[in-house]
Amino acid sequence: MWDPDKYLDYADLRARPFYDLISRIGASAPRRVVDLGCGPGNLTVSLRERWPSAVLECSDSSPEMVTAARARGLDASLLDVRDWEPAPDTDVVVSNAVLQWVPDHAALLRRWVSALPSGAYVAVQVPGNFNAPSHALTRQLAASPAWSSRLAEVVLREDDAVSSPLEYANLLADAGCGVDAWETTYVQPLRGPSPVLEWIAGTALRPIRAALPDAEWEQFRAELAPLLATAYPTRPDGTTWFEFRRVFFVATV
Protein backbone atom coordinates (compact mmCIF):
# COMPACT_ATOMS: atom_id res chain seq x y z
CA MET A 1 0.00 0.00 0.00
CA TRP A 2 1.29 3.45 -0.92
CA ASP A 3 1.03 6.28 1.62
CA PRO A 4 0.60 9.54 -0.33
CA ASP A 5 1.58 11.67 2.66
CA LYS A 6 4.80 9.74 3.28
CA TYR A 7 5.61 9.80 -0.44
CA LEU A 8 5.30 13.60 -0.40
CA ASP A 9 7.96 13.95 2.29
CA TYR A 10 10.80 15.87 0.64
CA ALA A 11 8.41 16.63 -2.22
CA ASP A 12 10.58 19.39 -3.70
CA LEU A 13 13.66 17.16 -3.85
CA ARG A 14 11.72 14.23 -5.27
CA ALA A 15 10.26 16.49 -7.97
CA ARG A 16 13.59 17.55 -9.49
CA PRO A 17 14.01 14.48 -11.75
CA PHE A 18 10.46 14.86 -13.05
CA TYR A 19 11.02 18.44 -14.17
CA ASP A 20 14.40 17.57 -15.67
CA LEU A 21 12.66 14.81 -17.62
CA ILE A 22 9.76 16.78 -19.03
CA SER A 23 12.01 19.70 -19.95
CA ARG A 24 13.44 17.47 -22.69
CA ILE A 25 10.05 16.74 -24.29
CA GLY A 26 9.78 18.76 -27.49
CA ALA A 27 6.02 18.51 -28.05
CA SER A 28 4.48 21.94 -28.64
CA ALA A 29 0.75 21.15 -28.98
CA PRO A 30 0.09 17.49 -28.13
CA ARG A 31 -3.44 16.18 -28.44
CA ARG A 32 -3.27 13.78 -25.47
CA VAL A 33 -0.74 13.68 -22.63
CA VAL A 34 -0.59 10.57 -20.46
CA ASP A 35 0.96 10.23 -17.02
CA LEU A 36 1.41 6.55 -16.14
CA GLY A 37 1.95 6.16 -12.42
CA CYS A 38 0.72 9.62 -11.49
CA GLY A 39 1.02 9.05 -7.75
CA PRO A 40 -0.78 11.72 -5.71
CA GLY A 41 -0.94 14.00 -8.74
CA ASN A 42 1.25 16.76 -7.38
CA LEU A 43 3.48 16.59 -10.48
CA THR A 44 0.78 15.66 -12.98
CA VAL A 45 -0.86 19.05 -12.57
CA SER A 46 2.22 20.65 -14.11
CA LEU A 47 1.54 18.70 -17.32
CA ARG A 48 -1.89 20.33 -17.46
CA GLU A 49 -0.27 23.73 -16.96
CA ARG A 50 2.28 23.17 -19.72
CA TRP A 51 -0.19 21.78 -22.27
CA PRO A 52 -3.59 23.23 -21.30
CA SER A 53 -5.25 22.31 -24.62
CA ALA A 54 -4.33 18.63 -24.40
CA VAL A 55 -6.49 15.86 -23.01
CA LEU A 56 -4.74 14.83 -19.79
CA GLU A 57 -4.95 11.13 -18.98
CA CYS A 58 -3.46 9.83 -15.73
CA SER A 59 -3.51 6.60 -13.80
CA ASP A 60 -1.90 4.72 -10.94
CA SER A 61 -2.07 1.18 -9.58
CA SER A 62 -2.54 2.38 -5.98
CA PRO A 63 -6.09 3.19 -4.84
CA GLU A 64 -4.68 5.55 -2.23
CA MET A 65 -2.69 7.46 -4.82
CA VAL A 66 -5.65 7.65 -7.19
CA THR A 67 -7.80 9.07 -4.39
CA ALA A 68 -5.14 11.70 -3.64
CA ALA A 69 -4.82 12.62 -7.33
CA ARG A 70 -8.58 12.99 -7.69
CA ALA A 71 -8.54 15.31 -4.67
CA ARG A 72 -6.32 17.57 -6.79
CA GLY A 73 -8.98 17.73 -9.48
CA LEU A 74 -7.44 15.12 -11.77
CA ASP A 75 -9.53 12.48 -13.52
CA ALA A 76 -7.20 9.71 -12.38
CA SER A 77 -7.92 6.05 -13.13
CA LEU A 78 -6.93 2.93 -11.22
CA LEU A 79 -4.79 0.99 -13.68
CA ASP A 80 -1.79 -1.32 -13.75
CA VAL A 81 0.78 0.26 -16.08
CA ARG A 82 1.18 -3.11 -17.82
CA ASP A 83 -2.45 -2.98 -18.94
CA TRP A 84 -2.32 0.49 -20.50
CA GLU A 85 -3.00 0.84 -24.21
CA PRO A 86 -2.49 4.20 -25.97
CA ALA A 87 -5.43 6.00 -27.52
CA PRO A 88 -4.85 6.94 -31.18
CA ASP A 89 -4.27 10.61 -30.33
CA THR A 90 -1.61 10.00 -27.65
CA ASP A 91 1.30 12.32 -28.35
CA VAL A 92 3.13 12.37 -24.99
CA VAL A 93 3.61 9.54 -22.49
CA VAL A 94 5.31 10.23 -19.16
CA SER A 95 6.33 7.51 -16.72
CA ASN A 96 8.13 8.88 -13.67
CA ALA A 97 9.68 6.40 -11.19
CA VAL A 98 7.36 3.53 -12.12
CA LEU A 99 8.99 1.04 -14.46
CA GLN A 100 11.53 -0.17 -11.89
CA TRP A 101 8.57 -2.06 -10.37
CA VAL A 102 7.80 -3.81 -13.68
CA PRO A 103 9.91 -6.86 -14.56
CA ASP A 104 10.88 -7.00 -18.24
CA HIS A 105 9.63 -3.48 -18.88
CA ALA A 106 11.76 -3.50 -22.04
CA ALA A 107 8.98 -5.50 -23.73
CA LEU A 108 6.46 -2.98 -22.44
CA LEU A 109 8.42 -0.09 -23.95
CA ARG A 110 8.64 -1.85 -27.32
CA ARG A 111 4.88 -2.40 -27.25
CA TRP A 112 4.18 1.24 -26.44
CA VAL A 113 6.34 2.72 -29.18
CA SER A 114 4.91 0.29 -31.75
CA ALA A 115 1.38 1.48 -30.91
CA LEU A 116 2.01 5.24 -30.69
CA PRO A 117 1.64 7.64 -33.62
CA SER A 118 4.68 9.00 -35.45
CA GLY A 119 6.15 11.95 -33.60
CA ALA A 120 4.92 10.87 -30.17
CA TYR A 121 7.20 11.19 -27.16
CA VAL A 122 7.83 8.58 -24.45
CA ALA A 123 9.58 10.11 -21.44
CA VAL A 124 10.75 7.84 -18.64
CA GLN A 125 12.70 8.29 -15.43
CA VAL A 126 13.68 5.43 -13.11
CA PRO A 127 15.88 5.26 -10.03
CA GLY A 128 19.35 3.86 -10.58
CA ASN A 129 20.51 3.60 -6.98
CA PHE A 130 19.63 0.02 -6.04
CA ASN A 131 23.26 -0.71 -5.13
CA ALA A 132 23.45 2.36 -2.91
CA PRO A 133 23.98 1.76 0.84
CA SER A 134 20.34 2.69 1.55
CA HIS A 135 19.08 -0.21 -0.54
CA ALA A 136 21.90 -2.69 0.09
CA LEU A 137 21.57 -2.33 3.87
CA THR A 138 17.81 -2.78 3.64
CA ARG A 139 18.25 -6.01 1.67
CA GLN A 140 20.89 -7.27 4.10
CA LEU A 141 18.71 -6.64 7.13
CA ALA A 142 15.66 -8.20 5.46
CA ALA A 143 17.73 -11.32 4.67
CA SER A 144 19.17 -11.62 8.18
CA PRO A 145 18.10 -14.57 10.40
CA ALA A 146 15.89 -12.30 12.51
CA TRP A 147 13.83 -11.15 9.52
CA SER A 148 14.21 -13.58 6.63
CA SER A 149 11.29 -15.82 7.57
CA ARG A 150 8.95 -12.87 8.08
CA LEU A 151 10.01 -11.19 4.84
CA ALA A 152 10.49 -14.28 2.66
CA GLU A 153 7.77 -13.19 0.22
CA VAL A 154 8.93 -9.59 -0.07
CA VAL A 155 10.57 -8.63 -3.35
CA LEU A 156 13.12 -5.84 -2.99
CA ARG A 157 14.57 -4.20 -6.07
CA GLU A 158 18.07 -5.27 -7.12
CA ASP A 159 20.39 -3.33 -9.43
CA ASP A 160 19.14 -5.26 -12.46
CA ALA A 161 15.65 -3.80 -11.97
CA VAL A 162 16.63 -1.06 -14.41
CA SER A 163 19.03 -0.78 -17.33
CA SER A 164 21.72 1.77 -18.09
CA PRO A 165 21.04 4.82 -20.26
CA LEU A 166 23.04 3.18 -23.06
CA GLU A 167 20.96 0.00 -22.88
CA TYR A 168 17.72 1.97 -23.04
CA ALA A 169 19.10 4.04 -25.93
CA ASN A 170 19.94 0.89 -27.89
CA LEU A 171 16.57 -0.69 -27.11
CA LEU A 172 14.61 2.29 -28.38
CA ALA A 173 16.87 3.05 -31.33
CA ASP A 174 16.39 -0.57 -32.43
CA ALA A 175 12.65 0.10 -32.23
CA GLY A 176 13.06 2.97 -34.69
CA CYS A 177 12.98 5.87 -32.22
CA GLY A 178 15.10 8.94 -31.83
CA VAL A 179 16.54 8.79 -28.30
CA ASP A 180 17.85 11.21 -25.70
CA ALA A 181 19.22 9.18 -22.75
CA TRP A 182 21.23 10.27 -19.72
CA GLU A 183 21.74 9.84 -16.01
CA THR A 184 22.07 12.28 -13.14
CA THR A 185 23.18 11.82 -9.56
CA TYR A 186 21.55 14.40 -7.31
CA VAL A 187 23.29 15.03 -4.00
CA GLN A 188 20.26 15.70 -1.86
CA PRO A 189 20.56 17.67 1.39
CA LEU A 190 18.37 15.89 3.95
CA ARG A 191 17.65 17.07 7.47
CA GLY A 192 15.92 15.82 10.57
CA PRO A 193 16.19 12.62 12.60
CA SER A 194 16.95 9.49 10.53
CA PRO A 195 16.51 11.42 7.28
CA VAL A 196 17.59 8.64 4.90
CA LEU A 197 15.27 6.21 6.65
CA GLU A 198 12.39 8.66 6.25
CA TRP A 199 13.33 9.23 2.58
CA ILE A 200 13.22 5.54 1.64
CA ALA A 201 10.20 4.79 3.86
CA GLY A 202 7.95 6.25 1.16
CA THR A 203 9.49 4.24 -1.68
CA ALA A 204 12.04 1.43 -1.25
CA LEU A 205 10.70 0.30 2.13
CA ARG A 206 7.10 0.15 0.96
CA PRO A 207 7.07 -3.64 0.34
CA ILE A 208 8.47 -4.27 3.82
CA ARG A 209 5.93 -1.94 5.42
CA ALA A 210 3.13 -3.76 3.64
CA ALA A 211 4.38 -7.16 4.88
CA LEU A 212 4.78 -6.32 8.56
CA PRO A 213 2.30 -5.48 11.31
CA ASP A 214 2.83 -2.15 13.02
CA ALA A 215 4.97 -3.37 15.92
CA GLU A 216 7.31 -5.37 13.70
CA TRP A 217 7.56 -2.49 11.23
CA GLU A 218 8.70 -0.18 14.02
CA GLN A 219 11.23 -2.82 15.13
CA PHE A 220 12.60 -3.12 11.58
CA ARG A 221 12.91 0.66 11.33
CA ALA A 222 14.69 0.78 14.69
CA GLU A 223 17.26 -1.78 13.51
CA LEU A 224 17.78 -0.17 10.12
CA ALA A 225 18.15 3.41 11.40
CA PRO A 226 21.63 3.07 12.97
CA LEU A 227 22.93 1.20 9.91
CA LEU A 228 21.84 4.06 7.68
CA ALA A 229 23.17 6.66 10.11
CA THR A 230 26.62 5.07 9.86
CA ALA A 231 26.50 4.91 6.05
CA TYR A 232 25.13 8.45 5.77
CA PRO A 233 26.71 10.53 8.55
CA THR A 234 25.21 13.85 9.51
CA ARG A 235 27.42 16.91 9.10
CA PRO A 236 27.95 19.33 12.00
CA ASP A 237 25.52 21.74 10.32
CA GLY A 238 22.74 19.11 10.49
CA THR A 239 22.81 18.16 6.79
CA THR A 240 22.90 14.54 5.65
CA TRP A 241 24.01 14.15 2.03
CA PHE A 242 22.11 11.51 0.07
CA GLU A 243 23.28 10.49 -3.41
CA PHE A 244 20.24 9.97 -5.60
CA ARG A 245 21.10 8.47 -9.02
CA ARG A 246 18.41 8.57 -11.70
CA VAL A 247 18.25 7.20 -15.25
CA PHE A 248 16.33 9.11 -17.94
CA PHE A 249 15.34 8.69 -21.54
CA VAL A 250 13.04 10.49 -23.97
CA ALA A 251 12.18 8.54 -27.11
CA THR A 252 10.58 10.09 -30.19
CA VAL A 253 8.56 7.62 -32.23
RAPEGI-V776222 format. One record per helix or strand of 2 or more residues. SS is the DSSP state (H for helix, E for strand). FROM is the first residue (numbers start at 1). TO is the last residue. If there is no record, write none. Layout:
BEGIN
ss-><SS SS>
from-><FROM FROM>
to-><TO TO>
END
This chain:
BEGIN
ss-><H H E H E H E H E H H E H H H E H H H E>
from-><4 11 32 44 55 63 76 81 90 99 105 121 133 159 165 178 195 206 214 240>
to-><7 22 36 50 60 71 78 83 96 101 115 127 142 161 174 190 201 211 231 252>
END
